[in-house]
Structures are given as C-alpha cells and as structure tokens.
Amino acid sequence: MKKIYLLGLLPIFLNVLGAVFSTKVEVFVGGIPAMLLWVIAGVLFTSAILYVIHVVDSRAAHPSMDVEK
C-alpha cells in the first residue's frame, strides 16, 4: 500500500471527532448549526484530500505525463 493512501484516513478521523464535539455546541454560524457546518466542511475537506491522492497517484502511475516547466 502506498503511504499517500493513509492520507485518506484523515477525513474519517476528523468527521468522527468533529461530530462528537460539534453536537455539544449550540452555536449558529451564519444561521447554520455547528453540526451542519462541520458536515459541509468535512465534505469539502474530503474532496480536497481525494483530489490530492488522485493527482499524486496518477503522477506515480504515468511519470511520462508530468509537465515540467
């Protein structure tokens, strides 16, 4: 297994830990409850992490496609 795949575990831990803490808070940010805001941030963060994994993995699989300027 490549070490970059371990980066995919980060969103899981952040979503689980954040859910525990954000359920205890009754704060509204811009009219959005803290839990909903945490879920939205988790989705965006997970998408960013998966994009990074995709880019790194595709460069490793196809080194001839690297464009060096």
Secondary structure by P-SEA (a helix, b strand, c coil): ccccccccaaaaaaaaaaaaaaaacccccccccaaaaaaaaaaaaaaaaaaaaaaaaaaaacccccccc
